[in-house]
Amino acid sequence: MMRMYQRGVIAALLLSPLGVWAWGQADDVVEVTGRVRLIGNVPFAELVITSANEQDWYIDTGSRSVLAAYEQRVVMVRGTLELLDMVLANGRRVGTRRILRNVQLIKALL
């Protein structure tokens, strides 16, 4: 039963229009569609792409210039995925941050 559930989740991620065209492990090239947003406060503001299912894809500082002009627009990009495990000082895991490096703009949709 668990294997069927896992296969169903994997299939849903691969086939659904959630903003992720290719899901993979760290250092895989993925395509992401979503709205470009600036989050946080200066001096710690970060550029992210928020997909249709509310997942945030953080843009590394080296690729910010590619998307800076597209803030609040929907774009499709390709980049190298890095997964960063977020752990608090007390050892509690709070999730995984998805970071896109070497971002290339495929097209701006809106």
Protein Blocks (a to p, Z undefined) as FASTA:
>chain_A
ZZmmmmmmmmmmmmpcnhpabdcdehiacddddddddedjdfkbccddddfkopacdddf
klmmmmmmmgoiacdddddddddddddfkopaebjcdddehiacfbdfZZ
